[in-house]
Amino acid sequence: MELKDVRVGLRVEVPLRMVHDTYPWKEPYGTVIEIDSFMGNEPRIRVLLDGEMAVVVVCRASDLDYE
């Protein structure tokens, strides 16, 4: 996914490797809650995963896909 397409509130799918290594019971779907760019570096995107437990995954725009 391109960075220009990412916005807060967008429903996305994160890579399985980012979820199942630490949270094997979670599904890789969630909502973008923050886009953070620090000192000109590649922006970090925080995604709140679906489910009862609040899990936030930090990734790059290139790692995301549309749900």
Gaussian input, Z-matrix of N, CA and C with variables (Angstrom, degrees):
# hf/3-21g

backbone

0 1
 N
 C     1     B1
 C     2     B2     1     A1
 N     3     B3     2     A2     1     D1
 C     4     B4     3     A3     2     D2
 C     5     B5     4     A4     3     D3
 N     6     B6     5     A5     4     D4
 C     7     B7     6     A6     5     D5
 C     8     B8     7     A7     6     D6
 N     9     B9     8     A8     7     D7
 C    10    B10     9     A9     8     D8
 C    11    B11    10    A10     9     D9
 N    12    B12    11    A11    10    D10
 C    13    B13    12    A12    11    D11
 C    14    B14    13    A13    12    D12
 N    15    B15    14    A14    13    D13
 C    16    B16    15    A15    14    D14
 C    17    B17    16    A16    15    D15
 N    18    B18    17    A17    16    D16
 C    19    B19    18    A18    17    D17
 C    20    B20    19    A19    18    D18
 N    21    B21    20    A20    19    D19
 C    22    B22    21    A21    20    D20
 C    23    B23    22    A22    21    D21
 N    24    B24    23    A23    22    D22
 C    25    B25    24    A24    23    D23
 C    26    B26    25    A25    24    D24
 N    27    B27    26    A26    25    D25
 C    28    B28    27    A27    26    D26
 C    29    B29    28    A28    27    D27
 N    30    B30    29    A29    28    D28
 C    31    B31    30    A30    29    D29
 C    32    B32    31    A31    30    D30
 N    33    B33    32    A32    31    D31
 C    34    B34    33    A33    32    D32
 C    35    B35    34    A34    33    D33
 N    36    B36    35    A35    34    D34
 C    37    B37    36    A36    35    D35
 C    38    B38    37    A37    36    D36
 N    39    B39    38    A38    37    D37
 C    40    B40    39    A39    38    D38
 C    41    B41    40    A40    39    D39
 N    42    B42    41    A41    40    D40
 C    43    B43    42    A42    41    D41
 C    44    B44    43    A43    42    D42
 N    45    B45    44    A44    43    D43
 C    46    B46    45    A45    44    D44
 C    47    B47    46    A46    45    D45
 N    48    B48    47    A47    46    D46
 C    49    B49    48    A48    47    D47
 C    50    B50    49    A49    48    D48
 N    51    B51    50    A50    49    D49
 C    52    B52    51    A51    50    D50
 C    53    B53    52    A52    51    D51
 N    54    B54    53    A53    52    D52
 C    55    B55    54    A54    53    D53
 C    56    B56    55    A55    54    D54
 N    57    B57    56    A56    55    D55
 C    58    B58    57    A57    56    D56
 C    59    B59    58    A58    57    D57
 N    60    B60    59    A59    58    D58
 C    61    B61    60    A60    59    D59
 C    62    B62    61    A61    60    D60
 N    63    B63    62    A62    61    D61
 C    64    B64    63    A63    62    D62
 C    65    B65    64    A64    63    D63
 N    66    B66    65    A65    64    D64
 C    67    B67    66    A66    65    D65
 C    68    B68    67    A67    66    D66
 N    69    B69    68    A68    67    D67
 C    70    B70    69    A69    68    D68
 C    71    B71    70    A70    69    D69
 N    72    B72    71    A71    70    D70
 C    73    B73    72    A72    71    D71
 C    74    B74    73    A73    72    D72
 N    75    B75    74    A74    73    D73
 C    76    B76    75    A75    74    D74
 C    77    B77    76    A76    75    D75
 N    78    B78    77    A77    76    D76
 C    79    B79    78    A78    77    D77
 C    80    B80    79    A79    78    D78
 N    81    B81    80    A80    79    D79
 C    82    B82    81    A81    80    D80
 C    83    B83    82    A82    81    D81
 N    84    B84    83    A83    82    D82
 C    85    B85    84    A84    83    D83
 C    86    B86    85    A85    84    D84
 N    87    B87    86    A86    85    D85
 C    88    B88    87    A87    86    D86
 C    89    B89    88    A88    87    D87
 N    90    B90    89    A89    88    D88
 C    91    B91    90    A90    89    D89
 C    92    B92    91    A91    90    D90
 N    93    B93    92    A92    91    D91
 C    94    B94    93    A93    92    D92
 C    95    B95    94    A94    93    D93
 N    96    B96    95    A95    94    D94
 C    97    B97    96    A96    95    D95
 C    98    B98    97    A97    96    D96
 N    99    B99    98    A98    97    D97
 C   100   B100    99    A99    98    D98
 C   101   B101   100   A100    99    D99
 N   102   B102   101   A101   100   D100
 C   103   B103   102   A102   101   D101
 C   104   B104   103   A103   102   D102
 N   105   B105   104   A104   103   D103
 C   106   B106   105   A105   104   D104
 C   107   B107   106   A106   105   D105
 N   108   B108   107   A107   106   D106
 C   109   B109   108   A108   107   D107
 C   110   B110   109   A109   108   D108
 N   111   B111   110   A110   109   D109
 C   112   B112   111   A111   110   D110
 C   113   B113   112   A112   111   D111
 N   114   B114   113   A113   112   D112
 C   115   B115   114   A114   113   D113
 C   116   B116   115   A115   114   D114
 N   117   B117   116   A116   115   D115
 C   118   B118   117   A117   116   D116
 C   119   B119   118   A118   117   D117
 N   120   B120   119   A119   118   D118
 C   121   B121   120   A120   119   D119
 C   122   B122   121   A121   120   D120
 N   123   B123   122   A122   121   D121
 C   124   B124   123   A123   122   D122
 C   125   B125   124   A124   123   D123
 N   126   B126   125   A125   124   D124
 C   127   B127   126   A126   125   D125
 C   128   B128   127   A127   126   D126
 N   129   B129   128   A128   127   D127
 C   130   B130   129   A129   128   D128
 C   131   B131   130   A130   129   D129
 N   132   B132   131   A131   130   D130
 C   133   B133   132   A132   131   D131
 C   134   B134   133   A133   132   D132
 N   135   B135   134   A134   133   D133
 C   136   B136   135   A135   134   D134
 C   137   B137   136   A136   135   D135
 N   138   B138   137   A137   136   D136
 C   139   B139   138   A138   137   D137
 C   140   B140   139   A139   138   D138
 N   141   B141   140   A140   139   D139
 C   142   B142   141   A141   140   D140
 C   143   B143   142   A142   141   D141
 N   144   B144   143   A143   142   D142
 C   145   B145   144   A144   143   D143
 C   146   B146   145   A145   144   D144
 N   147   B147   146   A146   145   D145
 C   148   B148   147   A147   146   D146
 C   149   B149   148   A148   147   D147
 N   150   B150   149   A149   148   D148
 C   151   B151   150   A150   149   D149
 C   152   B152   151   A151   150   D150
 N   153   B153   152   A152   151   D151
 C   154   B154   153   A153   152   D152
 C   155   B155   154   A154   153   D153
 N   156   B156   155   A155   154   D154
 C   157   B157   156   A156   155   D155
 C   158   B158   157   A157   156   D156
 N   159   B159   158   A158   157   D157
 C   160   B160   159   A159   158   D158
 C   161   B161   160   A160   159   D159
 N   162   B162   161   A161   160   D160
 C   163   B163   162   A162   161   D161
 C   164   B164   163   A163   162   D162
 N   165   B165   164   A164   163   D163
 C   166   B166   165   A165   164   D164
 C   167   B167   166   A166   165   D165
 N   168   B168   167   A167   166   D166
 C   169   B169   168   A168   167   D167
 C   170   B170   169   A169   168   D168
 N   171   B171   170   A170   169   D169
 C   172   B172   171   A171   170   D170
 C   173   B173   172   A172   171   D171
 N   174   B174   173   A173   172   D172
 C   175   B175   174   A174   173   D173
 C   176   B176   175   A175   174   D174
 N   177   B177   176   A176   175   D175
 C   178   B178   177   A177   176   D176
 C   179   B179   178   A178   177   D177
 N   180   B180   179   A179   178   D178
 C   181   B181   180   A180   179   D179
 C   182   B182   181   A181   180   D180
 N   183   B183   182   A182   181   D181
 C   184   B184   183   A183   182   D182
 C   185   B185   184   A184   183   D183
 N   186   B186   185   A185   184   D184
 C   187   B187   186   A186   185   D185
 C   188   B188   187   A187   186   D186
 N   189   B189   188   A188   187   D187
 C   190   B190   189   A189   188   D188
 C   191   B191   190   A190   189   D189
 N   192   B192   191   A191   190   D190
 C   193   B193   192   A192   191   D191
 C   194   B194   193   A193   192   D192
 N   195   B195   194   A194   193   D193
 C   196   B196   195   A195   194   D194
 C   197   B197   196   A196   195   D195
 N   198   B198   197   A197   196   D196
 C   199   B199   198   A198   197   D197
 C   200   B200   199   A199   198   D198

   B1=1.4378
   B2=1.5286
   B3=1.3082
   B4=1.4624
   B5=1.5345
   B6=1.3194
   B7=1.4593
   B8=1.5242
   B9=1.3205
   B10=1.4734
   B11=1.5266
   B12=1.3379
   B13=1.4640
   B14=1.5264
   B15=1.3317
   B16=1.4662
   B17=1.5258
   B18=1.3380
   B19=1.4597
   B20=1.5326
   B21=1.2995
   B22=1.4629
   B23=1.5259
   B24=1.3250
   B25=1.4609
   B26=1.5174
   B27=1.3338
   B28=1.4648
   B29=1.5240
   B30=1.3245
   B31=1.4673
   B32=1.5229
   B33=1.3335
   B34=1.4590
   B35=1.5249
   B36=1.3248
   B37=1.4618
   B38=1.5197
   B39=1.3317
   B40=1.4592
   B41=1.5286
   B42=1.3378
   B43=1.4646
   B44=1.5351
   B45=1.3138
   B46=1.4702
   B47=1.5180
   B48=1.3236
   B49=1.4692
   B50=1.5282
   B51=1.3249
   B52=1.4641
   B53=1.5240
   B54=1.3071
   B55=1.4616
   B56=1.5207
   B57=1.3048
   B58=1.4659
   B59=1.5208
   B60=1.3227
   B61=1.4656
   B62=1.5269
   B63=1.3190
   B64=1.4577
   B65=1.5226
   B66=1.3251
   B67=1.4687
   B68=1.5260
   B69=1.3379
   B70=1.4689
   B71=1.5255
   B72=1.3202
   B73=1.4673
   B74=1.5296
   B75=1.3369
   B76=1.4636
   B77=1.5231
   B78=1.3095
   B79=1.4628
   B80=1.5287
   B81=1.3410
   B82=1.4680
   B83=1.5315
   B84=1.3165
   B85=1.4639
   B86=1.5228
   B87=1.3278
   B88=1.4524
   B89=1.5138
   B90=1.3335
   B91=1.4549
   B92=1.5235
   B93=1.3285
   B94=1.4644
   B95=1.5253
   B96=1.3481
   B97=1.4621
   B98=1.5249
   B99=1.3491
   B100=1.4598
   B101=1.5217
   B102=1.3250
   B103=1.4613
   B104=1.5161
   B105=1.3333
   B106=1.4547
   B107=1.5216
   B108=1.3305
   B109=1.4592
   B110=1.5205
   B111=1.3374
   B112=1.4539
   B113=1.5141
   B114=1.3063
   B115=1.4641
   B116=1.5239
   B117=1.3146
   B118=1.4571
   B119=1.5156
   B120=1.3249
   B121=1.4654
   B122=1.5231
   B123=1.3321
   B124=1.4633
   B125=1.5296
   B126=1.3216
   B127=1.4711
   B128=1.5281
   B129=1.3224
   B130=1.4584
   B131=1.5173
   B132=1.3069
   B133=1.4628
   B134=1.5198
   B135=1.3140
   B136=1.4553
   B137=1.5234
   B138=1.3422
   B139=1.4632
   B140=1.5241
   B141=1.3258
   B142=1.4595
   B143=1.5174
   B144=1.3390
   B145=1.4593
   B146=1.5241
   B147=1.3240
   B148=1.4627
   B149=1.5224
   B150=1.3126
   B151=1.4546
   B152=1.5166
   B153=1.3288
   B154=1.4578
   B155=1.5204
   B156=1.3144
   B157=1.4563
   B158=1.5271
   B159=1.3139
   B160=1.4710
   B161=1.5268
   B162=1.3226
   B163=1.4591
   B164=1.5230
   B165=1.3390
   B166=1.4547
   B167=1.5197
   B168=1.3264
   B169=1.4563
   B170=1.5233
   B171=1.3376
   B172=1.4631
   B173=1.5206
   B174=1.3329
   B175=1.4591
   B176=1.5214
   B177=1.3217
   B178=1.4660
   B179=1.5200
   B180=1.3212
   B181=1.4657
   B182=1.5221
   B183=1.3205
   B184=1.4662
   B185=1.5259
   B186=1.3455
   B187=1.4655
   B188=1.5234
   B189=1.3247
   B190=1.4612
   B191=1.5218
   B192=1.3237
   B193=1.4560
   B194=1.5258
   B195=1.3260
   B196=1.4631
   B197=1.5121
   B198=1.3359
   B199=1.4618
   B200=1.5042
   A1=107.72
   A2=116.83
   A3=122.38
   A4=109.76
   A5=116.22
   A6=120.64
   A7=111.69
   A8=117.59
   A9=120.68
   A10=112.33
   A11=117.79
   A12=122.10
   A13=112.86
   A14=116.92
   A15=121.22
   A16=109.50
   A17=115.81
   A18=121.18
   A19=108.49
   A20=115.85
   A21=120.99
   A22=108.70
   A23=115.72
   A24=121.61
   A25=113.71
   A26=118.00
   A27=121.75
   A28=110.53
   A29=116.91
   A30=122.10
   A31=108.33
   A32=116.74
   A33=121.47
   A34=111.10
   A35=113.90
   A36=122.54
   A37=107.13
   A38=116.61
   A39=121.04
   A40=108.70
   A41=118.39
   A42=120.14
   A43=111.73
   A44=116.21
   A45=121.39
   A46=112.32
   A47=117.25
   A48=120.66
   A49=111.52
   A50=117.22
   A51=120.68
   A52=111.87
   A53=116.87
   A54=121.10
   A55=111.46
   A56=117.64
   A57=121.51
   A58=114.47
   A59=118.82
   A60=119.75
   A61=110.92
   A62=116.87
   A63=121.70
   A64=112.92
   A65=116.41
   A66=122.11
   A67=109.49
   A68=118.49
   A69=120.43
   A70=114.21
   A71=118.68
   A72=120.98
   A73=112.51
   A74=118.32
   A75=121.59
   A76=111.55
   A77=115.25
   A78=121.97
   A79=107.92
   A80=117.93
   A81=120.13
   A82=114.57
   A83=117.55
   A84=121.00
   A85=109.87
   A86=115.66
   A87=118.48
   A88=112.21
   A89=114.65
   A90=122.78
   A91=109.60
   A92=116.61
   A93=121.18
   A94=107.95
   A95=116.35
   A96=119.98
   A97=112.58
   A98=117.73
   A99=119.46
   A100=110.14
   A101=115.48
   A102=122.17
   A103=105.46
   A104=116.74
   A105=122.16
   A106=110.30
   A107=116.50
   A108=121.42
   A109=107.57
   A110=117.10
   A111=121.24
   A112=110.70
   A113=116.70
   A114=124.15
   A115=113.25
   A116=117.46
   A117=121.38
   A118=115.35
   A119=118.06
   A120=120.66
   A121=110.14
   A122=115.76
   A123=119.83
   A124=109.37
   A125=117.74
   A126=120.76
   A127=112.47
   A128=114.58
   A129=121.57
   A130=107.44
   A131=115.35
   A132=120.74
   A133=108.02
   A134=115.96
   A135=121.00
   A136=108.67
   A137=114.51
   A138=121.56
   A139=108.52
   A140=116.49
   A141=122.34
   A142=107.31
   A143=116.30
   A144=120.59
   A145=110.89
   A146=115.56
   A147=121.86
   A148=109.82
   A149=115.84
   A150=120.64
   A151=112.34
   A152=115.03
   A153=121.41
   A154=112.29
   A155=117.39
   A156=121.57
   A157=109.51
   A158=117.71
   A159=121.34
   A160=109.84
   A161=116.42
   A162=122.54
   A163=107.37
   A164=115.84
   A165=121.62
   A166=108.38
   A167=116.25
   A168=123.10
   A169=107.66
   A170=116.77
   A171=121.70
   A172=108.08
   A173=116.81
   A174=120.57
   A175=110.67
   A176=115.89
   A177=122.75
   A178=108.78
   A179=115.79
   A180=120.91
   A181=110.80
   A182=117.27
   A183=120.61
   A184=112.37
   A185=117.72
   A186=121.55
   A187=112.51
   A188=117.65
   A189=121.69
   A190=112.61
   A191=114.43
   A192=121.96
   A193=107.22
   A194=116.31
   A195=119.70
   A196=109.48
   A197=116.58
   A198=121.14
   A199=110.72
   D1=142.30
   D2=178.46
   D3=-81.85
   D4=148.17
   D5=179.61
   D6=-60.37
   D7=-35.92
   D8=-179.11
   D9=-63.76
   D10=-21.00
   D11=-179.88
   D12=-87.26
   D13=-14.91
   D14=-175.67
   D15=-85.43
   D16=133.55
   D17=175.98
   D18=-148.03
   D19=157.99
   D20=178.42
   D21=-62.52
   D22=134.32
   D23=-179.50
   D24=96.23
   D25=-9.88
   D26=-179.55
   D27=-71.57
   D28=136.06
   D29=175.81
   D30=-82.92
   D31=127.51
   D32=-175.81
   D33=-136.18
   D34=167.57
   D35=172.97
   D36=-117.79
   D37=128.57
   D38=177.56
   D39=-98.56
   D40=159.23
   D41=179.85
   D42=-60.94
   D43=140.62
   D44=179.84
   D45=-56.82
   D46=-36.70
   D47=-177.81
   D48=-61.02
   D49=-31.36
   D50=-179.37
   D51=-75.31
   D52=-21.69
   D53=-176.78
   D54=-100.96
   D55=-51.28
   D56=-170.08
   D57=-73.99
   D58=-18.38
   D59=176.27
   D60=-67.34
   D61=-38.81
   D62=-176.33
   D63=-105.37
   D64=-37.27
   D65=-176.25
   D66=-126.25
   D67=76.42
   D68=-174.08
   D69=-65.19
   D70=-16.11
   D71=-179.21
   D72=-89.67
   D73=-7.58
   D74=-176.22
   D75=-88.78
   D76=150.56
   D77=172.89
   D78=-90.52
   D79=151.11
   D80=-174.24
   D81=-84.97
   D82=33.20
   D83=-178.68
   D84=-116.60
   D85=144.68
   D86=179.13
   D87=-171.02
   D88=-166.62
   D89=-175.81
   D90=-124.05
   D91=135.19
   D92=176.65
   D93=-67.91
   D94=126.48
   D95=179.98
   D96=-113.14
   D97=-18.12
   D98=-179.19
   D99=-159.81
   D100=142.96
   D101=172.89
   D102=-122.56
   D103=115.86
   D104=-171.32
   D105=-118.89
   D106=119.31
   D107=176.83
   D108=-117.05
   D109=124.31
   D110=-176.45
   D111=-121.77
   D112=118.53
   D113=175.18
   D114=54.30
   D115=40.75
   D116=175.05
   D117=77.74
   D118=3.85
   D119=177.27
   D120=-75.88
   D121=168.09
   D122=177.31
   D123=-60.14
   D124=130.27
   D125=-177.23
   D126=-60.04
   D127=142.27
   D128=173.53
   D129=-99.36
   D130=136.45
   D131=-177.17
   D132=-115.00
   D133=127.15
   D134=178.98
   D135=-100.57
   D136=129.19
   D137=-178.15
   D138=-119.97
   D139=124.93
   D140=174.78
   D141=-87.32
   D142=115.75
   D143=-177.77
   D144=-74.83
   D145=151.27
   D146=177.83
   D147=-67.04
   D148=154.17
   D149=174.43
   D150=127.31
   D151=179.07
   D152=-176.80
   D153=-75.24
   D154=-32.28
   D155=-177.87
   D156=-95.81
   D157=131.09
   D158=-178.74
   D159=-75.34
   D160=109.92
   D161=177.53
   D162=-123.56
   D163=125.17
   D164=178.76
   D165=-111.43
   D166=128.62
   D167=178.92
   D168=-111.48
   D169=135.56
   D170=178.16
   D171=-105.17
   D172=128.05
   D173=-177.52
   D174=-149.66
   D175=178.68
   D176=176.72
   D177=-97.38
   D178=161.13
   D179=179.10
   D180=-60.88
   D181=-35.66
   D182=-178.49
   D183=-67.71
   D184=-18.76
   D185=178.56
   D186=-81.49
   D187=-19.94
   D188=-173.01
   D189=-87.02
   D190=157.31
   D191=174.36
   D192=-140.32
   D193=157.26
   D194=176.85
   D195=-67.47
   D196=147.03
   D197=179.03
   D198=-70.25

